[in-house]
Each structure stands twice: as structure tokens, then as C-alpha cells.
């Protein structure tokens, strides 16, 4: 028995993630499902299977992937030497109280049908070779710059905000604005998003059959003023589902120091356990459970168009299943308290380091094999050296040192001596750039930028796409204030130390309970 849905999409790994959303219908082909695949995704007879497939597709809610300006998008991730492409998926938990069930679960009656917020935000990065996965959470209290977003349904334009709560981004046109906010902060191109609301969390936990979590003491998340999630568990491991699962994910008062940071840590523990449960349940021997999971998942999720069908979600699940649990690393974005002491902001150098590791497809667990320069080089061919127009700028100024006079001219002479006769010094600006960088505005100039970097000994990781330049631009940083030979600092690809890091195979993780919330 086989089933042939019309115009089904090819698997994710075959169609390539770099394709823009406007081109998503290209390259479609017929996908034939055997009886085995049917038993994994849908259950039905030859006469009813396709109807059920259409029913599941109708369950899925879809929204635009990115609501920011196209020119501000992060550069698309390039394939590695083997033609494999990483996947970046933003997972969102919405606090929307847009129906009776969500209102009952979320409480706060005065907020019914109000503006939703993205209270859970996790970036899933699946490596190009599918050998590892990195998950980076952002606390909902993080202050970030939110870019201009346009609501696709009403065409309302939300102006850009500075130093705003990251969870407010969801209410500015939809999840696509949260995606745009992440891309602006991290410079990581996001391929997909998956969003779930209160009711979805409960139904998914029920369909799985429960998710085991652990606390090191009895916990009751409740204050005399009525705050708290209401979570009440005994010390040790408990399999939670339904409303209790939602309480766990929302608990702030009761874990560690009663902050959103501890809540993110608890969410990591839950996600680790849920992944293990899904893998154990996703077998051919339990078709009824798989059918229930398929029904529940399609009703619970809002996704971008690129994941907007059963076949696409199934393809994604197959890609995620390739990653061994022991190579899944979850962490919280390095943060520090904001000036008001009530909110947090990304910790400048450490947060950027985590984002760089993700951008460069470097595993957070430190178990990657070292990449060669060839692995990092673009397939875009470079022009002849004497035809590459390079603008050279002086960025040697620091907070404690003035810019080195004439530095742009000196390096321009160096480039001309190496054959880059079209290089020009730009003395109109004096920048403050910690590390030397080569920027380029568009993909057709990437090869030229990399050629300039190679000639000077600048690492490929310092070649960046930027809409702030009109051509290949070399900014001489404070790390090259003198001399004719650039020496790059030794690259540190280790994850910044943090207590908020989990390994996907860790079955012994246990949340610490705040002594004021025990019973």
C-alpha cells in the first residue's frame, strides 16, 4: 500500500534551507509514502489515509517567518564542503490568552485577548552534518533592540524600539518580529520558527504520556500575594503532564533564586526529558500513540510556511532524530543585570562568543573536529587582485587610545604592494573596532572579501556580510595598530562557563528548590 499526496515537498536536507520563502514552491516533487511511513505519521486505510493527511495539514497554523526589513536580515548560512547546511529554528512559547482554555491555564483575567508575549525563546541550531545540536535560551526579561516590523495581516508598521523587553516582540505583528529581533541581535540567519501556546504545552505533554522532571526538595510555587505557578511536587523525579507540565515551564518563584534565569534552566531540563520521551515513543510498534502525537502536534503548533505541512514537519523530525542525545547542548545566553537591576542584557563579549559559535556551526560541547581554512571558504570565485576595489578604514581607536595616525594609508600601501592596485584609503572616518574585519555588502563580493583577508592573513571568521558598506571594506582594528604583518589572536571556541548548561543525555539533572518555597 502506498499513498501519493499531491505536490508534496521534498525532504528538508534535499531542498536546501537557503531558498527564500518566495521560492519555496520550486523543486517540489511527488513524495511516495510506504505503509511503514504511514504508520509513523498517520494511521488509516488506503481509502482514508490521504483525507487524514489533509486533515492534519488543515490543523497547522502558519505565519510569516520574518517581519523585519529584508535588507536587515542576517546572511543565509552557506553549505559546508560536503554540501550540507545547518538548520536554525526559533522555538517560542506564547502567553496568549486568546481563548477560554488558554485563559484558564494562564490566569490573569484582565489580560484576556490582550497582546501576546514570547515568554519562552530558544534557538535550536542543528549542525550541518547533523552530528550535534546547540540550544540557546534568552531570558524573557532581556532588554534588546527590536527592529521595525510590519504586520502581514493589517500592514501596520511597528517602529523600531531600543532597549525593549524581548518578549514584547511577539505582539508587534507576530512571531516573525521575534525572529527579526533574534537575527538583529545575533546575526544568525533563522530558517524556521515553531510556536506553542499554553494549551499546546498541556496537550503535547498529555500525548507523550508525561515528561519526567526532578527537584531536590518538595516544592510549592505560591506566595502569600498569590504569585507563583502553583507547581507542587515532592522531592525526586515525577512524570508531569497536563497543567502540571505548564506550571513547571512557568515556574519562577521556587527555583533557585526566583529569577527568569532559573526558569530557563528548568525549561532546559524539561526539554531534555521531552526529547528523550519522544524518541522512545516514536517507534513503529506504537502507531496509536504516534497518531495521537501527530494530531496533537499539528493542533498545538504555529509555524512558518517552510514547515507548514505534515511532510515538512516529518522531514524536520527525521533531521532532528539524527542528532545523538549526548551531543545536544543547552545553555542560556550569557547575561548581566541592566542598569535598573530588574532586567538583564546580553553580556557583551561572552554572548557574542556564543552567537559566533552558532554562526560558524561550531558545537557548544567542544567535540567538533577542527575546521580547515578550506571548510570556511566560500565557493564564490574572486576577481583578479588588481580588479578588487578595497576601501581601507582606520578603526584603531579604543576607549583608552586614540586612533593611529595614517594607519589606513599605511595598510593601503601594503595592499597595493601585494597587487591590490584598486585599494583606496578612506580617511573620512576614524572607527573603534576591536578586531580587524573585512566587510562586504552582497554575496557576489564574498569571494573578493575572502581573497583580501587571505592576502593579509586575516581569518575567514573575520569576513562579514554587512549592509553598512557598499563594497569590500577593510577596517583595521585595534589588534593591528602597527606593522605590516597581521597576527590574529588565537581563536577560542570553548563555551563560556555557565551553570545553566545541560547535556541532552543527562538523566540526573535536578532543579534546586528555593528554601522559601518548600513544604
N, C-alpha and C positions, 0 to 999 in steps of 0.2 A: 504494500500500500504506500502510495506517495501523495503528496499534496503540493500544488504549484500555485502559491499566491501570485497574483498578477503584479508585475513591476516591483517585485521585492528588491531590497537594496543589497548590494554585495557586502561581505564582511568588512568590519572596520579596518582590519590590517591590510585588506586588498584595495580598498577605495582610497586610502591615504587621508590623513587628517588635515593636510594643508589646504584642501579645497575650500574656497569661500562658500558661505551659506547660499549665495545666489546660484552656485553651480552644483548644488547637492543632487540635482536630478541627473547630472551627467554620469555616464558609465553604469547606469542601472542594468541589472541583468536578472533573468529568472533564477530564483533560488528554489531548488527541489528539496523537499523535506522527506526524509525516510520515516518509517514508523518509529524508529528509535528516537529521532529528534522530536517527533510529535509528542512522545511520551514524556520528554523533558519539559517542553514548553506548554503544550496544550493537550487535552485529552478529549477525544471524540472519535466518531466513526468516520469513514470515508465521506459520508454524505453531509456530516455536520461540522467537520474539522475546520473548513475554511470559514464557515459562518462564525465559529467561535473565535478564530483568528481575527476576523473583522471586529467582533465584539470587544476583544481585548484592545485592539488598536483604538477603538472609539473611547475606551476608558481613559486613555492617556491625555493629559492636558499639556499643551505646548505654549511656549512663549519665545520671544526673540532672544538670541544669545547675548548680544551686546548693544546697549542703547547709547553708548558714547559716540563721539565723532570718529569716523573711520580712520582719519589721519593720526589719531592719538592711540590707535591700537598697538599693542606690543607686536614685535616681529614674529611671524609664524616660525614654529620650530622646524629646523631643517632635518632631513633624514640623515642617519649615520652612514658610514661607508657601506654597510650591508643593505641600505635602502629602508631601514626600519625607522619608525617615527614614534617619539614619546607621546603619551596622552596626558593632558592636564584637564582635570574635571573638578569644578567647584561644587561642593555639596553644601546645601543650605537647609537650615531648619527655620521655618516661618512661625511667628507667634500669632498669625492671622486668627481673628475671631469672627469669621465671616459666615458661620452657620451655627446652628444650635449645638451640634456636637463639639465643635472647636471652642465655643463659648463656655460650655460646661466644663471642658477639660482645662481651659486656660484661665477661667475665673475672670475677675476684673470686669464686672458687668458694664461699667461706664465706657469701656473700650470696644463694645460690640460694633463690628463692621468698621472699625477705625483703620488707620493706616498701618499696614503690617510692617514688621521689622524682622531682619535676618539675625535672629539671636544665636544661631549656630552657623559657623562658617569654617569649612575645612577644604583645603586644596589637596586633591589626590593627584600625585604625579606618578604615572606608570612609566618605567624606563623603556627606552626604545626596544631593547632586547627582551623585555618582559621578565627580566631576572629579579627585579626589585620594585618596591613601591614606597614612596615617601608621602606622608600626610602631615600638612602644616595647618594648625588651627590659628585663628585670630580671635582674641577675646572680644566679646561684643562691645565692651566699653572702650575700645581702641579709638583714638582720635586720628582721623586721616583726612586727606583732601578728596572730596567726591567730585568727579568731573561733571560737566554738563551732560544731561541725559534727556532723551526725547521719548515720551510715552507713545508706543506704536499704535495704541488704540485711539487716543484723543489728539495726538500731535502736540500735546502740551510740552513745552521745553522747560526743564528744571535747570536753573542756572547753577554753575559750579559753586561748591562750598569749600571753605578751608577749615581745617581743624574741627571736623564734624564727627559725630558718632558713626562708626562704620555700619551699625545695624540699621541706621536711618536710610541707607542707600536703597533698600528694597522698596520703600514707599515712594520712590521717585521714578515711577514708570514700570517697575517690576524687577525680576531677578537679573535682567540684562544690565541694570545700573550697578548692581553689586559686582557683576563680572567686570564691568568697566572700571570700577573702583579698585578691584584687585589688580587689574592689568596696569593701572596708573601707578599703584604703589610698588608693585613687584617687577614690572617689565617682563612678566611671564605671559605668553600667549595662551589663553584658555580656550580649549576646544569644545567643551560641553559644560552644562550645569545640570544638577539634579536637585530638586527642592521637595521637601516633605513638610506637612503641617502637623499640628497636634494629633488630629485623628489618624493621620497616616502613620505616625510613630506607634500608636497603640495597635492599629490593625496589623502592621508588619510584625511587631513583637508577638502578637497572638498567632499569626500564620506560621512563624518559625517554631512556635511551641515554647517560647521562653528564652531569655538570654541570661546566663549565669554571671553574677557580679559579686564582689566581695567587699566587706567593710571590716575594719579591725576592732569595732565595738558596736554595741547597739546604737542605732541612730534614729532620731525623730526630728525631721526638719520642720520646726514650728517655733515661732516666737510668741511672746505674750501679746504682741500687737497684731498677730495674725499673719505675719510674714512667713515665708518658707514654702517649700513644695508640698509638704505633707508626707514625704517619704518616711516610712517606718519599717526598719529591718532589724533583724537580730544579727549579732556578730557572726562572721563567717560568710560562706558562699550561699547565695539564694538565686534561684532561677526566677527572673521577673518578667512579666509581660503585662499587656493591657495598660491601664492607667499608672500602674506602679513603674513601668518602664519609662513613661513620660516624666514621672516625678524624679526618677534618677537623673535623667538628662537635664532637668531644670533645676536641680538642687544646687543652691549656692550657700544657704545657711545650714551648716552641718558638716561640710567637708573642709578639712584643714583650716585655712584662715578666713573662711566665709567670703571668699572673693570669686570673681568670674574666672580667675586663673585656675582655681581648684575645680570649678565646674568643667572647664575644658579638659582637665586631666581625667575627670570621671567619664566624660564623653568618649575619650580615647579608650578607656578600659572597656566601656560598653561596646564600642565599635569593634575592637579586637575580638571580643567574645561573639558578637553577632556574625562576624565574618567566619569564624570557626564553625558556628552552628549552621550557617548557610551551606558551607562546604560539606558538612556531614549530612545535611538533608537533601542536597542537590544530587541525588543518585537515581539511577533508573529503577531502583527497587521500590521507590515510594512515589508513584505517579500522582496519587490523590493529594499528597502534601505539596507536590510541585504545582499541581493545578491550582491549589489554594494560594500558593505563593504568587503564581502568575496573576491570578485575579486580584489579589490584594495589592501587589506592587503596581500594577497598571492603574488601579484606582487611587493609590496613595501619592503618586509622583506627578510633579510638573517638570518637564524637561524642555530643552531646546529642540528645534526641528531636526537637528542631526541625530537625536536619539528618539525621535517621535514615532516609533513603531516597535512592535514586538520583535521583529527580526533584528533591528538595530540594538535594542536592549539585550537581546540574546547574544549578539556578536560581542557586545561590550562585556557581558558576564564571562564569556569564554576568554577574553583577553585578560580580565582580572584574575580568573582562575589559574592562569599560567604562573602567577607570582607565588613562590613558596611563602608560607606564613612567617617563617624565620627571617625572611628578607623584607618584611613590612616594618617600617619605622614611623612612628607617630610622635610629633613634637608640637609644642606651642611656639609661635613666633616670639623670638626674644623681645622683651618689652621692658619699659621702665615707667615709673609714675610720671604723669604730666604735672605741670606747674601747680595745678589746683589740688593735687593729691588725691582726687576722686576718680580720675580717669587714667588710662595708660596710653603710651605712644610707642611705636616701634623703636627698639634700641638701635641707634643708627648703624654702627659697624656690624654688630652681630646679626641683626635682622637681615641686612643686605647680604651678609655672607650666606645665610640660609637660602635666600631668594636666588643668589648666584648658583649655588649648588643645584637647585631645581632647574634653573635656566639651562645650565650646562649638562644636565642629565647625569649628575654625579650622586651616587647613592648616599643617603644620610647615615647608613650603618658603616661606612668606611671600607666596605668589602669589594669595591669595584676594582677591576684591573686598571692600571694607569693608561690614560688615553695618549695617543701619539699626536704629533702635530698634524699628521695626515687625517686623523679622525676629526680634527676641528676645522679643517679647511673646506671652504665652500666649493661646489662644482662650477660656480660662475667663473668663466675664464677672465683673466686680467688683460687689459690693454698693454701695449708696449710701454716700458718705463717712461720713455720720453713723451708719451701721449697722455699720461695720467696727470691731470690737474690736481695739485695738492695745495690746500690753504693751510698755512702753519700759524698757530696762535700760541701766545705765551700764557701758560697757566701756572706759573711757578710761585705765584703769591700764596702765602699761608696766613694764618691768624697771628703768627709771630714774626714773619719775614716778609719783606717787600719783594716784589717780582724782580727777577734777574734782568737787568737792562740788556736789551739786544738779543735776548735768548731766541726769539722766533727767527731773527735774521741769521744767527749762527747755525741753527738746525736746517734752515732753508738752504744755506750754502752746502751743508753736508749732504742733503738730498740731491742737489744739483750735481755734486761731485759723484754721486752714485748713479747718475744717469736720469734722474727725475727732473729734467730741464724745465718742465712746466710748473714746478713748485714755486709758490709765491708766499712771501711773508705778510701777515696781516697785523700791523702794529696798531690798529684802531681799538683793540680790546686787550685788557690785562685781566686774565681769569684766575680763579683759585681752584686748581684741580690737583687733588692729592696724587693721583697716578696718571701717567701718560696714557692717552687714549686716542684711537683713530676712529672717527665717526663717518658714517655715510648715510645718505637720505633714502636710498631705494635699492632694491635687490640687484639691479643691473650694475651697481657700483660696488657691490660687496667684494668681488674678486679684486678690484683695483685697491680697495682699502686694505685687504689682506696682503696684497703684494707690497704695499708701502710698509706695513707692520713687519713683514718678514725681512725686508731690506734693512730695517733699523733694529731688529732683534726684539721688537715688541710682541708679547704673546698674543695668540689669536683670541684669547678670552678678553682682551682689551680692545677688540674691534667691535664697535657697537653701531647698530642702526639708530638713527635719531632724526626726527623731523625738525630739529633746531638748526640743521645745516643744509646747505643747498648743493654741496659737493663733498668730495673726500676732504676731510679736515683733520689735521694732526694737532692735538692740544698737548703741549709739553707740560707735564705735571711737575709737582714739587719733588718727585722722586728722580728728576733728571735736570737738576739745576746747573750742571756744568759737564764738560767733557763731550766727546764725540761717540762714546760707546754707551748704549743704554743697557743697564743691568736690571732686569726685572726682579722684584722681591720674590723669594721662594714662596710658591703657592701652597696655601694651607687649605686642604679640602676636608678637614675634620669638622664635625658638627659642634657648634658651641655647647659647652657643658650646660646641662639643664636637668632638673629633677622631673620635668614634665615630658619625658621621653619614654615611649613604650615600644617593645618589640612585639610583632604580631604573634609570635609563638609563646609569649609569656602567659602561662595559665595560673600563675601565683600572685599576680598583681592584686593589691588590696588597698582601697581608699582609707586614708586616715580620717577618723571621725573627730571633729572638734569636741573637746570635753564638755562644752556648754550645751551640747545637743545629744547627750546620751540619755538612756532611760533604763 
